[in-house]
Amino acid sequence: MNTLEQLVYCSRSRLSPDEEAAALADIVHVAAYLNARNGISGALTLQNGTFVQFLEGSPSALDILMLHLHFDERHEDIEVVAREHIERRDFAAWGMTAPSLGQSEALGQLIVARSPDLLAWRDAMTELLVQAA
């Protein structure tokens, strides 16, 4: 039985533009530890006032994390746009990572469309991570 899932959510940032970089660094610092402890990996970015987070882990770990995220005052209007069972992780090396605040046209289009296409989200996030490396 497959016990791994990938999940992508979008949420509206409540941060001012000058708070964004520090907030992302703080989120990644804390999440890298907590996510590794809970078997979650993933990546987070902020695009034009919208957080996009790509997560991988067991269904129960993802459910618990999503519950906790609803209490984070840095964002609001959380919407899970894609969630599927997977065979293996794509972001296994990261408890959490965040590319720099660069913009991605592909992610921007997915955000507007709120696409349920998990592969498109994975490709766009991977492209952004490669650009940041």
Steps between C-alpha positions, in 0.01 A plus 500: 500500500630844407541724801642809334317799360591830341294806574510855365322788663473871429426768757489877504790665678426744780861626493614834374757480216784602733411214743499225238867396484542483878172314542594240237837446667327454837242258359768290331719495812220375726331275242823325398535362853132425566435352158803271517375378839156431352615344172396795284706651220425783264552846367340840559495817296322832498379628163327839473348479846409132479675226693540173310612201700574157355501230768571126512436255780255256649134598467462535878814717535378726219155527658649601836732755338213653303301535821792685665547724196149640544619665823802670341418871484745568217244377248129445444257338256686168480388291204628149423515497121653156438546184705590152378660174607858460378751216472808703601594847619620769264631734772644238736817700570307788659312505828408838355665731253406829343649646186578868502210736439542473124188479288390208285265550207397134515415522871317825441277333241433202728410732788250692290345179364515318836594199289448151646788373280758382754761430231478860375547633855797265556664605173449873570636473854797294381574760232494777761731304730745436216503873413575584863788251526 
